[in-house]
């Protein structure tokens, strides 16, 4: 399993996720920010679930129909809980995510938007 962690997601979340054996790459490792459209394309090409705080990725996926391998969006999740939240969402909703789903995690609930990818 592979994850692309957007720049806005708390740094130490990476080590928490990697400790479970998940391959994690961070957009902050790029020399320049390529923009949201290219970040989504990178995640798709590399078959990575995109983890972000930015709601623009959902807009790109839903309104523009850009392909993706699942998006986890954290909404006001405290930094120290982001790693645990990401792991729980992926564990509980992996099949939805890889089918092109979008999961929004709030502090007290999860919103699931099922994917309908046919590729």
Rosetta constraint file for C-alpha pairs under 8 A:
AtomPair CA 1 CA 22 HARMONIC 5.49 0.50
AtomPair CA 1 CA 23 HARMONIC 6.33 0.50
AtomPair CA 1 CA 48 HARMONIC 7.46 0.50
AtomPair CA 2 CA 22 HARMONIC 5.79 0.50
AtomPair CA 2 CA 23 HARMONIC 4.65 0.50
AtomPair CA 2 CA 24 HARMONIC 5.98 0.50
AtomPair CA 2 CA 47 HARMONIC 6.88 0.50
AtomPair CA 2 CA 48 HARMONIC 4.72 0.50
AtomPair CA 2 CA 49 HARMONIC 6.37 0.50
AtomPair CA 3 CA 22 HARMONIC 7.17 0.50
AtomPair CA 3 CA 23 HARMONIC 6.16 0.50
AtomPair CA 3 CA 24 HARMONIC 4.86 0.50
AtomPair CA 3 CA 25 HARMONIC 6.38 0.50
AtomPair CA 3 CA 43 HARMONIC 7.85 0.50
AtomPair CA 3 CA 48 HARMONIC 4.64 0.50
AtomPair CA 3 CA 49 HARMONIC 4.67 0.50
AtomPair CA 3 CA 50 HARMONIC 5.91 0.50
AtomPair CA 3 CA 51 HARMONIC 7.03 0.50
AtomPair CA 4 CA 24 HARMONIC 5.92 0.50
AtomPair CA 4 CA 25 HARMONIC 4.99 0.50
AtomPair CA 4 CA 26 HARMONIC 5.81 0.50
AtomPair CA 4 CA 27 HARMONIC 7.14 0.50
AtomPair CA 4 CA 43 HARMONIC 6.13 0.50
AtomPair CA 4 CA 48 HARMONIC 5.67 0.50
AtomPair CA 4 CA 49 HARMONIC 5.98 0.50
AtomPair CA 4 CA 50 HARMONIC 4.82 0.50
AtomPair CA 4 CA 51 HARMONIC 6.14 0.50
AtomPair CA 5 CA 9 HARMONIC 6.49 0.50
AtomPair CA 5 CA 14 HARMONIC 7.78 0.50
AtomPair CA 5 CA 24 HARMONIC 6.88 0.50
AtomPair CA 5 CA 25 HARMONIC 6.05 0.50
AtomPair CA 5 CA 26 HARMONIC 4.72 0.50
AtomPair CA 5 CA 27 HARMONIC 6.36 0.50
AtomPair CA 5 CA 50 HARMONIC 6.07 0.50
AtomPair CA 5 CA 51 HARMONIC 4.91 0.50
AtomPair CA 5 CA 52 HARMONIC 6.42 0.50
AtomPair CA 6 CA 26 HARMONIC 6.02 0.50
AtomPair CA 6 CA 27 HARMONIC 5.32 0.50
AtomPair CA 6 CA 28 HARMONIC 7.29 0.50
AtomPair CA 6 CA 50 HARMONIC 7.13 0.50
AtomPair CA 6 CA 51 HARMONIC 5.96 0.50
AtomPair CA 6 CA 52 HARMONIC 5.08 0.50
AtomPair CA 6 CA 53 HARMONIC 7.77 0.50
AtomPair CA 7 CA 26 HARMONIC 6.51 0.50
AtomPair CA 7 CA 27 HARMONIC 5.36 0.50
AtomPair CA 7 CA 28 HARMONIC 5.07 0.50
AtomPair CA 7 CA 52 HARMONIC 7.73 0.50
AtomPair CA 8 CA 52 HARMONIC 6.55 0.50
AtomPair CA 8 CA 53 HARMONIC 6.28 0.50
AtomPair CA 8 CA 54 HARMONIC 7.66 0.50
AtomPair CA 9 CA 13 HARMONIC 7.45 0.50
AtomPair CA 9 CA 51 HARMONIC 7.51 0.50
AtomPair CA 9 CA 52 HARMONIC 6.03 0.50
AtomPair CA 9 CA 53 HARMONIC 6.53 0.50
AtomPair CA 9 CA 79 HARMONIC 7.78 0.50
AtomPair CA 9 CA 82 HARMONIC 7.54 0.50
AtomPair CA 10 CA 14 HARMONIC 7.93 0.50
AtomPair CA 10 CA 79 HARMONIC 5.65 0.50
AtomPair CA 10 CA 80 HARMONIC 7.82 0.50
AtomPair CA 10 CA 82 HARMONIC 6.96 0.50
AtomPair CA 12 CA 16 HARMONIC 6.80 0.50
AtomPair CA 12 CA 83 HARMONIC 7.55 0.50
AtomPair CA 13 CA 17 HARMONIC 6.22 0.50
AtomPair CA 13 CA 80 HARMONIC 7.89 0.50
AtomPair CA 13 CA 82 HARMONIC 6.12 0.50
AtomPair CA 13 CA 83 HARMONIC 4.16 0.50
AtomPair CA 13 CA 84 HARMONIC 7.81 0.50
AtomPair CA 14 CA 18 HARMONIC 6.04 0.50
AtomPair CA 14 CA 24 HARMONIC 6.50 0.50
AtomPair CA 14 CA 83 HARMONIC 7.06 0.50
AtomPair CA 15 CA 19 HARMONIC 5.96 0.50
AtomPair CA 16 CA 20 HARMONIC 7.24 0.50
AtomPair CA 16 CA 83 HARMONIC 5.67 0.50
AtomPair CA 16 CA 84 HARMONIC 7.36 0.50
AtomPair CA 17 CA 21 HARMONIC 7.32 0.50
AtomPair CA 17 CA 22 HARMONIC 6.12 0.50
AtomPair CA 17 CA 24 HARMONIC 7.21 0.50
AtomPair CA 17 CA 83 HARMONIC 6.17 0.50
AtomPair CA 17 CA 84 HARMONIC 7.91 0.50
AtomPair CA 17 CA 86 HARMONIC 7.78 0.50
AtomPair CA 17 CA 87 HARMONIC 6.55 0.50
AtomPair CA 18 CA 22 HARMONIC 5.00 0.50
AtomPair CA 18 CA 23 HARMONIC 6.20 0.50
AtomPair CA 18 CA 24 HARMONIC 6.29 0.50
AtomPair CA 27 CA 33 HARMONIC 7.63 0.50
AtomPair CA 27 CA 39 HARMONIC 7.66 0.50
AtomPair CA 28 CA 33 HARMONIC 7.79 0.50
AtomPair CA 34 CA 38 HARMONIC 5.81 0.50
AtomPair CA 34 CA 39 HARMONIC 6.62 0.50
AtomPair CA 35 CA 39 HARMONIC 6.24 0.50
AtomPair CA 36 CA 40 HARMONIC 6.13 0.50
AtomPair CA 36 CA 56 HARMONIC 7.43 0.50
AtomPair CA 36 CA 57 HARMONIC 6.69 0.50
AtomPair CA 37 CA 41 HARMONIC 6.28 0.50
AtomPair CA 37 CA 57 HARMONIC 7.80 0.50
AtomPair CA 37 CA 60 HARMONIC 7.22 0.50
AtomPair CA 38 CA 42 HARMONIC 6.06 0.50
AtomPair CA 39 CA 43 HARMONIC 6.28 0.50
AtomPair CA 40 CA 44 HARMONIC 6.22 0.50
AtomPair CA 40 CA 50 HARMONIC 7.29 0.50
AtomPair CA 40 CA 57 HARMONIC 7.15 0.50
AtomPair CA 40 CA 67 HARMONIC 7.89 0.50
AtomPair CA 40 CA 68 HARMONIC 6.51 0.50
AtomPair CA 41 CA 45 HARMONIC 6.09 0.50
AtomPair CA 41 CA 67 HARMONIC 7.47 0.50
AtomPair CA 41 CA 68 HARMONIC 7.16 0.50
AtomPair CA 42 CA 46 HARMONIC 6.07 0.50
AtomPair CA 43 CA 47 HARMONIC 5.85 0.50
AtomPair CA 43 CA 48 HARMONIC 4.77 0.50
AtomPair CA 43 CA 49 HARMONIC 6.57 0.50
AtomPair CA 43 CA 50 HARMONIC 6.19 0.50
AtomPair CA 43 CA 68 HARMONIC 6.85 0.50
AtomPair CA 43 CA 69 HARMONIC 7.07 0.50
AtomPair CA 44 CA 48 HARMONIC 6.17 0.50
AtomPair CA 44 CA 49 HARMONIC 7.91 0.50
AtomPair CA 44 CA 67 HARMONIC 6.65 0.50
AtomPair CA 44 CA 68 HARMONIC 4.74 0.50
AtomPair CA 44 CA 69 HARMONIC 5.52 0.50
AtomPair CA 47 CA 69 HARMONIC 5.93 0.50
AtomPair CA 48 CA 69 HARMONIC 6.01 0.50
AtomPair CA 48 CA 70 HARMONIC 7.73 0.50
AtomPair CA 49 CA 68 HARMONIC 7.76 0.50
AtomPair CA 49 CA 69 HARMONIC 5.32 0.50
AtomPair CA 49 CA 70 HARMONIC 4.97 0.50
AtomPair CA 49 CA 71 HARMONIC 5.74 0.50
AtomPair CA 49 CA 72 HARMONIC 7.32 0.50
AtomPair CA 49 CA 97 HARMONIC 7.24 0.50
AtomPair CA 49 CA 98 HARMONIC 7.44 0.50
AtomPair CA 50 CA 69 HARMONIC 7.39 0.50
AtomPair CA 50 CA 70 HARMONIC 6.33 0.50
AtomPair CA 50 CA 71 HARMONIC 4.77 0.50
AtomPair CA 50 CA 72 HARMONIC 6.15 0.50
AtomPair CA 51 CA 71 HARMONIC 5.91 0.50
AtomPair CA 51 CA 72 HARMONIC 4.71 0.50
AtomPair CA 51 CA 73 HARMONIC 5.93 0.50
AtomPair CA 51 CA 74 HARMONIC 7.65 0.50
AtomPair CA 51 CA 86 HARMONIC 7.68 0.50
AtomPair CA 52 CA 71 HARMONIC 7.62 0.50
AtomPair CA 52 CA 72 HARMONIC 6.33 0.50
AtomPair CA 52 CA 73 HARMONIC 4.98 0.50
AtomPair CA 52 CA 74 HARMONIC 6.24 0.50
AtomPair CA 53 CA 73 HARMONIC 5.21 0.50
AtomPair CA 53 CA 74 HARMONIC 4.87 0.50
AtomPair CA 53 CA 75 HARMONIC 6.20 0.50
AtomPair CA 54 CA 73 HARMONIC 6.96 0.50
AtomPair CA 55 CA 59 HARMONIC 6.79 0.50
AtomPair CA 55 CA 73 HARMONIC 7.00 0.50
AtomPair CA 56 CA 60 HARMONIC 6.29 0.50
AtomPair CA 57 CA 61 HARMONIC 6.16 0.50
AtomPair CA 57 CA 71 HARMONIC 7.77 0.50
AtomPair CA 58 CA 62 HARMONIC 5.86 0.50
AtomPair CA 58 CA 63 HARMONIC 7.96 0.50
AtomPair CA 58 CA 71 HARMONIC 7.51 0.50
AtomPair CA 58 CA 102 HARMONIC 7.21 0.50
AtomPair CA 59 CA 63 HARMONIC 5.32 0.50
AtomPair CA 59 CA 64 HARMONIC 6.97 0.50
AtomPair CA 60 CA 64 HARMONIC 5.04 0.50
AtomPair CA 60 CA 65 HARMONIC 6.47 0.50
AtomPair CA 60 CA 66 HARMONIC 5.93 0.50
AtomPair CA 61 CA 65 HARMONIC 4.78 0.50
AtomPair CA 61 CA 66 HARMONIC 4.69 0.50
AtomPair CA 61 CA 67 HARMONIC 6.44 0.50
AtomPair CA 61 CA 68 HARMONIC 7.10 0.50
AtomPair CA 62 CA 66 HARMONIC 7.37 0.50
AtomPair CA 67 CA 100 HARMONIC 7.66 0.50
AtomPair CA 68 CA 100 HARMONIC 6.02 0.50
AtomPair CA 69 CA 97 HARMONIC 6.49 0.50
AtomPair CA 69 CA 98 HARMONIC 5.11 0.50
AtomPair CA 69 CA 99 HARMONIC 6.87 0.50
AtomPair CA 69 CA 100 HARMONIC 5.25 0.50
AtomPair CA 69 CA 101 HARMONIC 7.75 0.50
AtomPair CA 70 CA 96 HARMONIC 7.63 0.50
AtomPair CA 70 CA 97 HARMONIC 4.15 0.50
AtomPair CA 70 CA 98 HARMONIC 5.38 0.50
AtomPair CA 70 CA 99 HARMONIC 6.93 0.50
AtomPair CA 70 CA 100 HARMONIC 4.63 0.50
AtomPair CA 70 CA 101 HARMONIC 5.05 0.50
AtomPair CA 70 CA 102 HARMONIC 5.69 0.50
AtomPair CA 70 CA 103 HARMONIC 7.95 0.50
AtomPair CA 70 CA 115 HARMONIC 7.94 0.50
AtomPair CA 71 CA 97 HARMONIC 6.66 0.50
AtomPair CA 71 CA 100 HARMONIC 7.64 0.50
AtomPair CA 71 CA 101 HARMONIC 6.62 0.50
AtomPair CA 71 CA 102 HARMONIC 4.73 0.50
AtomPair CA 71 CA 103 HARMONIC 6.25 0.50
AtomPair CA 72 CA 86 HARMONIC 7.41 0.50
AtomPair CA 72 CA 89 HARMONIC 7.64 0.50
AtomPair CA 72 CA 102 HARMONIC 5.96 0.50
AtomPair CA 72 CA 103 HARMONIC 4.88 0.50
AtomPair CA 72 CA 104 HARMONIC 5.88 0.50
AtomPair CA 72 CA 105 HARMONIC 7.35 0.50
AtomPair CA 73 CA 102 HARMONIC 7.55 0.50
AtomPair CA 73 CA 103 HARMONIC 6.18 0.50
AtomPair CA 73 CA 104 HARMONIC 4.66 0.50
AtomPair CA 73 CA 105 HARMONIC 6.19 0.50
AtomPair CA 74 CA 82 HARMONIC 7.56 0.50
AtomPair CA 74 CA 104 HARMONIC 5.92 0.50
AtomPair CA 74 CA 105 HARMONIC 5.02 0.50
AtomPair CA 74 CA 106 HARMONIC 6.48 0.50
AtomPair CA 75 CA 104 HARMONIC 6.77 0.50
AtomPair CA 75 CA 105 HARMONIC 5.90 0.50
AtomPair CA 75 CA 106 HARMONIC 5.09 0.50
AtomPair CA 75 CA 107 HARMONIC 7.53 0.50
AtomPair CA 76 CA 106 HARMONIC 6.45 0.50
AtomPair CA 76 CA 107 HARMONIC 6.89 0.50
AtomPair CA 77 CA 81 HARMONIC 6.50 0.50
AtomPair CA 77 CA 82 HARMONIC 6.13 0.50
AtomPair CA 77 CA 105 HARMONIC 7.60 0.50
AtomPair CA 77 CA 106 HARMONIC 6.30 0.50
AtomPair CA 77 CA 107 HARMONIC 5.66 0.50
AtomPair CA 78 CA 82 HARMONIC 6.46 0.50
AtomPair CA 81 CA 85 HARMONIC 6.04 0.50
AtomPair CA 82 CA 86 HARMONIC 6.04 0.50
AtomPair CA 83 CA 87 HARMONIC 6.29 0.50
AtomPair CA 84 CA 88 HARMONIC 6.20 0.50
AtomPair CA 85 CA 89 HARMONIC 6.12 0.50
AtomPair CA 85 CA 105 HARMONIC 7.53 0.50
AtomPair CA 86 CA 90 HARMONIC 6.15 0.50
AtomPair CA 87 CA 91 HARMONIC 6.03 0.50
AtomPair CA 88 CA 92 HARMONIC 5.95 0.50
AtomPair CA 89 CA 93 HARMONIC 5.71 0.50
AtomPair CA 89 CA 94 HARMONIC 7.53 0.50
AtomPair CA 89 CA 103 HARMONIC 7.57 0.50
AtomPair CA 89 CA 105 HARMONIC 7.58 0.50
AtomPair CA 90 CA 94 HARMONIC 4.89 0.50
AtomPair CA 90 CA 97 HARMONIC 7.66 0.50
AtomPair CA 93 CA 97 HARMONIC 6.22 0.50
AtomPair CA 94 CA 98 HARMONIC 6.24 0.50
AtomPair CA 95 CA 99 HARMONIC 6.24 0.50
AtomPair CA 96 CA 100 HARMONIC 6.66 0.50
AtomPair CA 96 CA 101 HARMONIC 5.08 0.50
AtomPair CA 96 CA 102 HARMONIC 7.85 0.50
AtomPair CA 96 CA 114 HARMONIC 5.92 0.50
AtomPair CA 96 CA 115 HARMONIC 6.52 0.50
AtomPair CA 97 CA 101 HARMONIC 4.34 0.50
AtomPair CA 97 CA 102 HARMONIC 6.34 0.50
AtomPair CA 97 CA 103 HARMONIC 7.43 0.50
AtomPair CA 97 CA 114 HARMONIC 7.70 0.50
AtomPair CA 97 CA 115 HARMONIC 7.21 0.50
AtomPair CA 99 CA 114 HARMONIC 7.58 0.50
AtomPair CA 99 CA 115 HARMONIC 5.22 0.50
AtomPair CA 99 CA 116 HARMONIC 6.36 0.50
AtomPair CA 99 CA 117 HARMONIC 5.71 0.50
AtomPair CA 100 CA 114 HARMONIC 6.95 0.50
AtomPair CA 100 CA 115 HARMONIC 4.04 0.50
AtomPair CA 100 CA 116 HARMONIC 6.24 0.50
AtomPair CA 100 CA 117 HARMONIC 5.64 0.50
AtomPair CA 101 CA 112 HARMONIC 7.20 0.50
AtomPair CA 101 CA 113 HARMONIC 5.48 0.50
AtomPair CA 101 CA 114 HARMONIC 4.39 0.50
AtomPair CA 101 CA 115 HARMONIC 3.90 0.50
AtomPair CA 101 CA 116 HARMONIC 7.57 0.50
AtomPair CA 102 CA 112 HARMONIC 6.13 0.50
AtomPair CA 102 CA 113 HARMONIC 5.06 0.50
AtomPair CA 102 CA 114 HARMONIC 6.55 0.50
AtomPair CA 102 CA 115 HARMONIC 7.10 0.50
AtomPair CA 103 CA 110 HARMONIC 6.88 0.50
AtomPair CA 103 CA 111 HARMONIC 5.68 0.50
AtomPair CA 103 CA 112 HARMONIC 4.71 0.50
AtomPair CA 103 CA 113 HARMONIC 6.18 0.50
AtomPair CA 104 CA 110 HARMONIC 5.76 0.50
AtomPair CA 104 CA 111 HARMONIC 5.06 0.50
AtomPair CA 104 CA 112 HARMONIC 6.59 0.50
AtomPair CA 105 CA 109 HARMONIC 6.32 0.50
AtomPair CA 105 CA 110 HARMONIC 4.63 0.50
AtomPair CA 105 CA 111 HARMONIC 6.49 0.50
AtomPair CA 106 CA 110 HARMONIC 5.92 0.50
